[in-house]
Amino acid sequence: MNKAEFIKAFADKANFTQKDAGIAFDAMAATIADILNKGEKIQIAGFGTYEVKKRAARTGINPLTKEKIKIDATKVPSFKFGNSFKDIVNK
């Protein structure tokens, strides 16, 4: 399912127009990004947790040249589903 298909399904479920569902989705994604950029964690009961994880700098190997390369430290957004949401999916 792509973004347009998701927005259509969301609009049908919430009884929104597709335009309103698209606006709501974009606002939600932007809000999540803003909060994670501040270094905060988002916990939504019954759904899951968004957070930023830090990856340390490390040495990797270029697969073409077999030369060692330095990979810089970075931050990675992460999402972990809550147990109640996992239970719904596993029914």
N, CA and C atoms as an extended XYZ file, in Angstrom:
273
Properties=species:S:1:pos:R:3:atomname:S:1:resname:S:1:resid:I:1 pbc="F F F"
N         0.847       -1.177        0.000 N   MET     1
C         0.000        0.000        0.000 CA  MET     1
C         0.888        1.235        0.000 C   MET     1
N         0.594        2.164       -0.900 N   ASN     2
C         1.372        3.398       -0.935 CA  ASN     2
C         0.630        4.506       -0.169 C   ASN     2
N         1.206        5.700       -0.156 N   LYS     3
C         0.637        6.802        0.632 CA  LYS     3
C        -0.778        7.148        0.162 C   LYS     3
N        -0.993        7.243       -1.146 N   ALA     4
C        -2.310        7.613       -1.675 CA  ALA     4
C        -3.363        6.568       -1.306 C   ALA     4
N        -3.009        5.300       -1.391 N   GLU     5
C        -3.939        4.232       -1.026 CA  GLU     5
C        -4.235        4.268        0.475 C   GLU     5
N        -3.197        4.541        1.278 N   PHE     6
C        -3.394        4.642        2.723 CA  PHE     6
C        -4.335        5.796        3.057 C   PHE     6
N        -4.122        6.942        2.438 N   ILE     7
C        -4.958        8.116        2.706 CA  ILE     7
C        -6.407        7.835        2.309 C   ILE     7
N        -6.620        7.144        1.200 N   LYS     8
C        -7.977        6.790        0.783 CA  LYS     8
C        -8.632        5.870        1.825 C   LYS     8
N        -7.896        4.852        2.283 N   ALA     9
C        -8.428        3.933        3.296 CA  ALA     9
C        -8.704        4.671        4.606 C   ALA     9
N        -7.814        5.563        4.988 N   PHE    10
C        -7.978        6.359        6.200 CA  PHE    10
C        -9.211        7.255        6.090 C   PHE    10
N        -9.377        7.892        4.944 N   ALA    11
C       -10.527        8.768        4.716 CA  ALA    11
C       -11.828        7.982        4.806 C   ALA    11
N       -11.854        6.798        4.216 N   ASP    12
C       -13.059        5.962        4.278 CA  ASP    12
C       -13.377        5.558        5.721 C   ASP    12
N       -12.359        5.177        6.470 N   LYS    13
C       -12.542        4.711        7.849 CA  LYS    13
C       -13.002        5.846        8.770 C   LYS    13
N       -12.435        7.037        8.575 N   ALA    14
C       -12.727        8.172        9.461 CA  ALA    14
C       -13.870        9.046        8.943 C   ALA    14
N       -14.417        8.694        7.774 N   ASN    15
C       -15.476        9.486        7.156 CA  ASN    15
C       -14.994       10.909        6.872 C   ASN    15
N       -13.750       11.026        6.376 N   PHE    16
C       -13.148       12.294        5.958 CA  PHE    16
C       -13.145       12.332        4.441 C   PHE    16
N       -12.941       13.529        3.888 N   THR    17
C       -12.640       13.597        2.463 CA  THR    17
C       -11.188       13.176        2.307 C   THR    17
N       -10.813       12.778        1.109 N   GLN    18
C        -9.412       12.384        0.898 CA  GLN    18
C        -8.489       13.580        1.113 C   GLN    18
N        -8.951       14.765        0.761 N   LYS    19
C        -8.137       15.970        0.966 CA  LYS    19
C        -7.887       16.186        2.457 C   LYS    19
N        -8.946       16.089        3.278 N   ASP    20
C        -8.796       16.280        4.725 CA  ASP    20
C        -7.917       15.190        5.342 C   ASP    20
N        -8.082       13.968        4.870 N   ALA    21
C        -7.257       12.862        5.383 CA  ALA    21
C        -5.794       13.097        5.030 C   ALA    21
N        -5.524       13.599        3.830 N   GLY    22
C        -4.153       13.902        3.420 CA  GLY    22
C        -3.542       14.996        4.265 C   GLY    22
N        -4.339       16.028        4.556 N   ILE    23
C        -3.864       17.126        5.405 CA  ILE    23
C        -3.566       16.603        6.811 C   ILE    23
N        -4.462       15.764        7.345 N   ALA    24
C        -4.263       15.204        8.689 CA  ALA    24
C        -3.006       14.327        8.729 C   ALA    24
N        -2.814       13.505        7.709 N   PHE    25
C        -1.643       12.629        7.662 CA  PHE    25
C        -0.358       13.447        7.606 C   PHE    25
N        -0.313       14.446        6.721 N   ASP    26
C         0.885       15.282        6.597 CA  ASP    26
C         1.176       16.040        7.889 C   ASP    26
N         0.110       16.516        8.553 N   ALA    27
C         0.295       17.230        9.821 CA  ALA    27
C         0.833       16.292       10.894 C   ALA    27
N         0.321       15.052       10.924 N   MET    28
C         0.795       14.081       11.909 CA  MET    28
C         2.283       13.764       11.676 C   MET    28
N         2.643       13.518       10.423 N   ALA    29
C         4.037       13.194       10.109 CA  ALA    29
C         4.965       14.361       10.455 C   ALA    29
N         4.555       15.584       10.147 N   ALA    30
C         5.372       16.763       10.454 CA  ALA    30
C         5.506       16.958       11.962 C   ALA    30
N         4.438       16.727       12.699 N   THR    31
C         4.464       16.870       14.162 CA  THR    31
C         5.407       15.843       14.785 C   THR    31
N         5.327       14.612       14.308 N   ILE    32
C         6.229       13.568       14.812 CA  ILE    32
C         7.673       13.950       14.538 C   ILE    32
N         7.964       14.418       13.329 N   ALA    33
C         9.333       14.811       12.975 CA  ALA    33
C         9.814       15.965       13.858 C   ALA    33
N         8.953       16.962       14.092 N   ASP    34
C         9.333       18.107       14.930 CA  ASP    34
C         9.671       17.670       16.354 C   ASP    34
N         8.846       16.795       16.910 N   ILE    35
C         9.069       16.337       18.283 CA  ILE    35
C        10.346       15.505       18.374 C   ILE    35
N        10.576       14.628       17.402 N   LEU    36
C        11.797       13.819       17.412 CA  LEU    36
C        13.034       14.689       17.221 C   LEU    36
N        12.933       15.752       16.410 N   ASN    37
C        14.062       16.668       16.220 CA  ASN    37
C        14.434       17.381       17.509 C   ASN    37
N        13.477       17.551       18.404 N   LYS    38
C        13.739       18.172       19.711 CA  LYS    38
C        14.383       17.186       20.680 C   LYS    38
N        14.491       15.911       20.263 N   GLY    39
C        15.090       14.902       21.129 CA  GLY    39
C        14.101       14.257       22.077 C   GLY    39
N        12.819       14.503       21.865 N   GLU    40
C        11.801       13.935       22.738 CA  GLU    40
C        11.297       12.599       22.200 C   GLU    40
N        10.702       11.834       23.080 N   LYS    41
C        10.131       10.530       22.762 CA  LYS    41
C         8.612       10.675       22.735 C   LYS    41
N         7.944        9.948       21.838 N   ILE    42
C         6.480        9.991       21.756 CA  ILE    42
C         5.944        8.609       22.102 C   ILE    42
N         5.137        8.515       23.159 N   GLN    43
C         4.521        7.253       23.543 CA  GLN    43
C         3.017        7.381       23.389 C   GLN    43
N         2.440        6.541       22.528 N   ILE    44
C         1.003        6.548       22.300 CA  ILE    44
C         0.471        5.219       22.821 C   ILE    44
N        -0.259        5.280       23.921 N   ALA    45
C        -0.778        4.068       24.559 CA  ALA    45
C        -1.639        3.286       23.576 C   ALA    45
N        -1.422        1.986       23.521 N   GLY    46
C        -2.183        1.127       22.634 CA  GLY    46
C        -1.680        1.107       21.210 C   GLY    46
N        -0.665        1.907       20.907 N   PHE    47
C        -0.141        1.964       19.540 CA  PHE    47
C         1.356        1.695       19.506 C   PHE    47
N         2.154        2.590       20.087 N   GLY    48
C         3.596        2.366       20.078 CA  GLY    48
C         4.385        3.579       20.512 C   GLY    48
N         5.703        3.494       20.295 N   THR    49
C         6.630        4.528       20.740 CA  THR    49
C         7.559        4.947       19.605 C   THR    49
N         7.629        6.249       19.380 N   TYR    50
C         8.586        6.835       18.442 CA  TYR    50
C         9.740        7.384       19.261 C   TYR    50
N        10.964        7.177       18.789 N   GLU    51
C        12.117        7.768       19.457 CA  GLU    51
C        13.280        7.860       18.478 C   GLU    51
N        14.312        8.596       18.869 N   VAL    52
C        15.514        8.717       18.054 CA  VAL    52
C        16.605        7.896       18.723 C   VAL    52
N        17.208        7.005       17.952 N   LYS    53
C        18.322        6.215       18.461 CA  LYS    53
C        19.605        6.743       17.846 C   LYS    53
N        20.676        6.661       18.612 N   LYS    54
C        21.977        7.136       18.127 CA  LYS    54
C        22.816        5.957       17.679 C   LYS    54
N        23.396        6.074       16.511 N   ARG    55
C        24.351        5.082       16.016 CA  ARG    55
C        25.747        5.669       16.140 C   ARG    55
N        26.624        4.940       16.776 N   ALA    56
C        27.997        5.401       16.979 CA  ALA    56
C        28.769        5.360       15.657 C   ALA    56
N        29.816        6.159       15.590 N   ALA    57
C        30.703        6.116       14.427 CA  ALA    57
C        31.380        4.748       14.393 C   ALA    57
N        31.643        4.265       13.193 N   ARG    58
C        32.267        2.947       13.066 CA  ARG    58
C        33.055        2.865       11.774 C   ARG    58
N        33.811        1.811       11.655 N   THR    59
C        34.573        1.565       10.440 CA  THR    59
C        33.867        0.498        9.630 C   THR    59
N        33.664        0.783        8.349 N   GLY    60
C        33.030       -0.171        7.450 CA  GLY    60
C        33.981       -0.543        6.336 C   GLY    60
N        33.505       -1.376        5.433 N   ILE    61
C        34.322       -1.796        4.295 CA  ILE    61
C        33.538       -1.531        3.016 C   ILE    61
N        34.177       -0.838        2.079 N   ASN    62
C        33.581       -0.618        0.769 CA  ASN    62
C        33.546       -1.968        0.050 C   ASN    62
N        32.349       -2.469       -0.300 N   PRO    63
C        32.263       -3.805       -0.892 CA  PRO    63
C        32.927       -3.920       -2.270 C   PRO    63
N        33.083       -2.815       -2.976 N   LEU    64
C        33.708       -2.877       -4.300 CA  LEU    64
C        35.230       -2.906       -4.224 C   LEU    64
N        35.786       -2.046       -3.366 N   THR    65
C        37.244       -1.925       -3.305 CA  THR    65
C        37.857       -2.649       -2.111 C   THR    65
N        37.029       -3.110       -1.192 N   LYS    66
C        37.480       -3.759        0.051 CA  LYS    66
C        38.284       -2.808        0.929 C   LYS    66
N        38.201       -1.516        0.629 N   GLU    67
C        38.915       -0.503        1.388 CA  GLU    67
C        38.112       -0.137        2.636 C   GLU    67
N        38.812        0.087        3.756 N   LYS    68
C        38.136        0.494        4.983 CA  LYS    68
C        37.698        1.946        4.846 C   LYS    68
N        36.470        2.222        5.312 N   ILE    69
C        35.956        3.584        5.278 CA  ILE    69
C        35.391        3.938        6.650 C   ILE    69
N        35.390        5.228        6.961 N   LYS    70
C        34.855        5.706        8.226 CA  LYS    70
C        33.386        6.065        8.020 C   LYS    70
N        32.517        5.532        8.863 N   ILE    71
C        31.091        5.856        8.828 CA  ILE    71
C        30.800        6.729       10.044 C   ILE    71
N        30.312        7.937        9.792 N   ASP    72
C        30.062        8.902       10.858 CA  ASP    72
C        28.906        8.468       11.758 C   ASP    72
N        28.912        9.003       12.968 N   ALA    73
C        27.794        8.780       13.892 CA  ALA    73
C        26.552        9.446       13.312 C   ALA    73
N        25.396        8.892       13.612 N   THR    74
C        24.158        9.446       13.083 CA  THR    74
C        23.000        9.163       14.033 C   THR    74
N        21.904        9.867       13.822 N   LYS    75
C        20.676        9.629       14.577 CA  LYS    75
C        19.690        8.952       13.633 C   LYS    75
N        18.940        7.971       14.153 N   VAL    76
C        18.007        7.208       13.334 CA  VAL    76
C        16.640        7.198       14.013 C   VAL    76
N        15.567        7.610       13.287 N   PRO    77
C        14.242        7.518       13.894 CA  PRO    77
C        13.833        6.051       14.034 C   PRO    77
N        13.138        5.757       15.116 N   SER    78
C        12.765        4.373       15.401 CA  SER    78
C        11.314        4.329       15.889 C   SER    78
N        10.628        3.248       15.549 N   PHE    79
C         9.265        3.044       16.036 CA  PHE    79
C         9.137        1.621       16.535 C   PHE    79
N         8.542        1.472       17.711 N   LYS    80
C         8.297        0.146       18.273 CA  LYS    80
C         6.817        0.041       18.604 C   LYS    80
N         6.149       -0.955       18.006 N   PHE    81
C         4.736       -1.156       18.269 CA  PHE    81
C         4.523       -1.622       19.696 C   PHE    81
N         3.406       -1.180       20.300 N   GLY    82
C         3.030       -1.607       21.640 CA  GLY    82
C         2.433       -3.002       21.606 C   GLY    82
N         2.421       -3.657       22.760 N   ASN    83
C         1.912       -5.032       22.847 CA  ASN    83
C         0.443       -5.149       22.454 C   ASN    83
N        -0.391       -4.173       22.843 N   SER    84
C        -1.809       -4.275       22.505 CA  SER    84
C        -2.026       -4.167       21.002 C   SER    84
N        -1.217       -3.375       20.312 N   PHE    85
C        -1.325       -3.280       18.853 CA  PHE    85
C        -0.836       -4.577       18.205 C   PHE    85
N         0.231       -5.139       18.746 N   LYS    86
C         0.731       -6.415       18.246 CA  LYS    86
C        -0.329       -7.499       18.400 C   LYS    86
N        -1.060       -7.474       19.526 N   ASP    87
C        -2.114       -8.460       19.755 CA  ASP    87
C        -3.230       -8.342       18.724 C   ASP    87
N        -3.581       -7.099       18.352 N   ILE    88
C        -4.616       -6.897       17.338 CA  ILE    88
C        -4.188       -7.488       15.996 C   ILE    88
N        -2.933       -7.264       15.636 N   VAL    89
C        -2.416       -7.760       14.353 CA  VAL    89
C        -2.316       -9.286       14.355 C   VAL    89
N        -2.003       -9.867       15.499 N   ASN    90
C        -1.811      -11.319       15.572 CA  ASN    90
C        -3.097      -12.114       15.755 C   ASN    90
N        -4.247      -11.466       15.788 N   LYS    91
C        -5.513      -12.200       15.949 CA  LYS    91
C        -5.888      -12.907       14.680 C   LYS    91
